[in-house]
Amino acid sequence: MSADVVKVAVLGARGRMGAESCAAIDAADGLELVARIDLGDDLDDAAAAGAQVALDFTRPDAVMDHLRWCVEHGVHAVVGTSGFTDAKVDEVRAMLGDDPRVGVLVVPNFSIGAVLMMRFAQVAAPFFESVEVIELHHPDKVDAPSGTAVRTAELIAAARRDAGSAPVPDATTQDELGARGADVSGIRVHAVRARGIVASQEVLLGDQGETLSLRHDSIHRESFMPGVVAGLRGVSDLRGVTVGLDTVLGLA
């Protein structure tokens, strides 16, 4: 086995994304799947197998313990688990300390198309008076809004803030049922859950006399696999916490 091959453990290997990732790792050059870990398995099996990187597709209530184990064992981590909040990012930074030995890559969305859609929205946002985000997922998803939608809204808000844009106009004063959606950094985010959908997101931008719609659809989980592979190949070059695939894709 070449010294350039990255040894990977998949946490949540029997789940939908975990199983798809295992197949992608097996098919990818430069990666070796050395451990499949799921509920009831011992994380130390990953260390015994020589894992250098852990890919986490588990649950929000388990992921922090897994990352603590990774930090303690010097194993880099790529996180695809839902519900990874800013508070959790700060907690991981505290785990790593001032001189981190490992990289932790937190990825709201592994689809390269979705990453590009977020970048395009970030570029376009200061040029329009109005902007809102609509995300659509399958009804088995446990968190809402999605991490991708929250990240998109944060990027849009930062771009508008840097450009000196005015707040998004909204005359709503009565919304007892919450129809206007979540407020993420001043950007409205709406979540749809419906059977048959995998993962979709639309950013609606509007100004006088025109609208611009940016939409990305993932119709199968295999759409996330190029991003998974890129993250696993690139995380060993990182230190500390990195959010999003932009850095490993050369977009940062």
C-alpha positions in Angstrom: 0.0 0.0 0.0 1.4 3.4 -1.0 2.4 5.8 1.7 0.2 8.4 -0.1 -3.0 6.4 0.6 -5.2 7.9 3.3 -6.7 5.3 5.6 -10.3 6.2 6.4 -12.8 5.1 9.1 -16.5 5.7 8.4 -18.7 6.4 11.4 -22.3 5.7 10.8 -21.3 3.2 8.1 -24.7 1.5 8.0 -26.7 4.7 7.4 -27.7 6.0 4.0 -24.9 8.5 3.6 -22.4 6.2 5.4 -23.1 3.2 3.1 -22.8 5.4 0.0 -19.6 6.9 1.3 -18.1 3.4 1.9 -18.7 2.5 -1.7 -17.2 5.8 -2.9 -14.1 5.4 -0.8 -13.6 1.8 -2.0 -13.8 3.1 -5.6 -11.5 6.2 -5.1 -7.8 6.4 -5.8 -5.7 7.4 -2.8 -8.2 6.3 -0.1 -8.5 3.0 1.8 -11.5 2.1 3.9 -10.1 0.5 7.0 -13.0 0.6 9.4 -16.8 0.6 9.2 -18.1 1.9 12.6 -21.8 2.0 13.6 -24.0 1.9 16.7 -22.6 -0.6 19.2 -19.1 -0.8 17.6 -16.0 0.3 19.4 -14.3 3.5 18.1 -11.0 2.0 19.2 -11.4 -0.4 16.3 -10.7 2.5 14.0 -7.5 3.3 15.8 -6.4 -0.3 15.7 -7.0 -0.3 11.9 -4.7 2.6 11.6 -7.3 5.2 10.5 -5.9 8.6 9.7 -9.2 10.3 8.9 -12.7 9.7 10.3 -15.8 10.5 8.2 -18.8 11.1 10.5 -22.3 10.6 9.3 -23.9 9.8 12.6 -26.3 11.9 14.8 -26.1 15.3 16.4 -26.2 13.7 19.9 -23.2 11.5 19.1 -20.9 13.6 16.9 -19.2 15.6 19.6 -18.0 12.5 21.5 -16.7 11.2 18.2 -14.8 14.4 17.5 -13.3 14.4 21.0 -12.1 10.8 20.4 -10.6 11.9 17.1 -8.7 14.9 18.7 -7.4 12.6 21.5 -6.2 10.0 19.0 -4.7 12.4 16.4 -7.2 11.4 13.8 -8.4 14.1 11.3 -12.2 14.3 10.9 -14.6 15.2 8.1 -18.1 15.9 9.5 -21.3 15.5 7.5 -23.6 15.0 10.4 -26.7 17.2 10.5 -27.3 19.9 13.0 -23.7 21.1 13.4 -24.3 24.5 14.9 -21.9 27.5 15.4 -21.8 26.6 19.1 -20.5 23.1 18.2 -17.9 24.6 15.9 -16.7 26.8 18.8 -16.7 23.7 21.1 -14.5 21.8 18.7 -12.1 24.8 18.5 -11.8 24.7 22.3 -11.1 20.9 22.1 -8.3 21.5 19.6 -6.7 24.3 21.6 -4.2 26.9 20.4 -1.9 24.5 18.6 -4.1 21.9 16.9 -2.5 18.7 15.7 -5.5 17.7 13.5 -7.9 19.2 11.0 -11.6 19.0 11.5 -13.6 19.8 8.3 -17.3 20.6 8.9 -19.2 20.3 5.7 -22.8 21.6 5.5 -23.2 20.2 2.0 -20.9 17.8 0.1 -22.4 18.5 -3.3 -20.0 20.6 -5.4 -23.0 22.0 -7.2 -24.4 23.2 -3.9 -21.1 24.7 -2.9 -21.0 26.7 -6.2 -24.6 27.7 -5.7 -23.7 29.2 -2.3 -20.8 31.0 -3.8 -22.9 32.4 -6.6 -25.5 33.6 -4.1 -22.8 35.3 -2.1 -21.6 37.2 -5.1 -25.1 38.2 -6.3 -26.6 39.1 -2.9 -25.3 42.7 -2.7 -26.8 43.6 -6.1 -30.4 42.9 -5.1 -32.7 44.5 -2.6 -34.4 41.3 -1.5 -33.1 37.8 -0.9 -34.6 34.7 0.7 -33.6 31.0 0.9 -35.9 28.0 0.5 -34.6 24.5 1.3 -36.3 21.3 0.5 -35.5 17.9 2.0 -37.0 14.4 2.7 -39.2 14.2 5.8 -36.7 11.9 7.6 -34.3 14.8 8.1 -34.1 15.7 11.8 -33.0 19.3 11.7 -34.5 22.4 10.1 -33.4 24.6 8.6 -30.7 22.6 7.0 -27.0 23.3 7.6 -26.7 24.3 4.0 -29.4 26.9 4.2 -28.1 28.4 7.4 -24.6 28.6 5.9 -26.0 30.1 2.7 -27.9 32.8 4.7 -24.8 33.5 6.7 -22.7 34.0 3.6 -25.3 36.2 2.0 -25.6 38.3 5.1 -21.8 38.7 5.4 -21.6 39.7 1.7 -24.4 42.3 2.1 -22.8 43.6 5.3 -19.4 44.0 3.6 -21.0 45.9 0.7 -23.0 48.2 3.0 -26.4 46.9 1.7 -29.5 48.0 3.5 -31.6 45.4 5.5 -33.9 43.2 3.3 -37.2 45.0 3.2 -40.2 43.3 4.9 -43.3 45.2 6.1 -44.7 42.1 7.9 -45.9 43.0 11.4 -48.3 40.1 12.0 -47.0 36.5 11.6 -48.6 34.5 14.5 -48.1 31.2 12.5 -44.5 31.8 11.6 -45.1 31.9 7.8 -42.1 34.2 7.2 -39.7 31.4 8.2 -36.5 31.5 10.3 -34.4 34.7 10.5 -30.8 33.8 10.0 -28.6 36.9 10.2 -31.4 39.0 8.8 -32.1 36.6 5.9 -35.4 34.6 5.8 -35.0 30.8 5.5 -37.9 28.5 4.7 -37.9 24.7 5.1 -40.0 22.2 3.1 -40.1 18.5 4.0 -41.7 16.1 1.5 -41.3 12.5 0.5 -39.5 12.0 -2.8 -37.1 14.9 -2.3 -33.4 14.2 -1.5 -32.0 17.7 -1.1 -32.7 20.9 -2.9 -32.2 24.6 -2.3 -33.3 27.8 -4.0 -32.1 31.3 -3.4 -34.6 34.0 -4.6 -33.2 37.5 -5.2 -35.3 40.4 -6.3 -35.0 44.1 -7.2 -37.1 46.6 -9.1 -38.4 45.0 -12.3 -36.4 41.7 -12.1 -35.7 38.6 -10.1 -32.9 36.0 -10.1 -33.4 32.4 -8.9 -30.4 30.2 -8.1 -31.4 26.5 -7.5 -29.6 23.3 -6.9 -31.1 19.8 -6.8 -29.5 16.6 -5.6 -31.6 13.8 -7.0 -29.4 10.9 -5.6 -26.9 10.7 -2.7 -24.2 9.8 -5.2 -24.1 13.5 -6.0 -22.4 14.1 -2.6 -19.6 11.6 -3.2 -17.1 13.7 -5.2 -17.2 16.2 -2.3 -16.8 13.5 0.3 -13.8 12.2 -1.5 -12.3 15.7 -1.9 -12.8 16.3 1.8 -11.2 13.1 2.8 -8.2 13.7 0.6 -7.8 17.3 1.7 -8.5 17.4 5.4 -5.0 16.1 6.4 -3.5 19.3 5.1 -5.7 21.4 7.4 -5.3 22.3 11.1 -8.0 23.5 13.4 -11.7 23.8 12.2 -12.6 24.6 8.7 -16.3 25.0 7.6 -17.2 24.2 4.1 -15.5 22.5 1.1 -14.3 25.8 -0.4 -10.8 25.4 0.9 -10.2 21.9 -0.3 -11.8 22.8 -3.7 -9.5 25.8 -4.1 -12.5 28.3 -3.9 -11.5 30.0 -0.6 
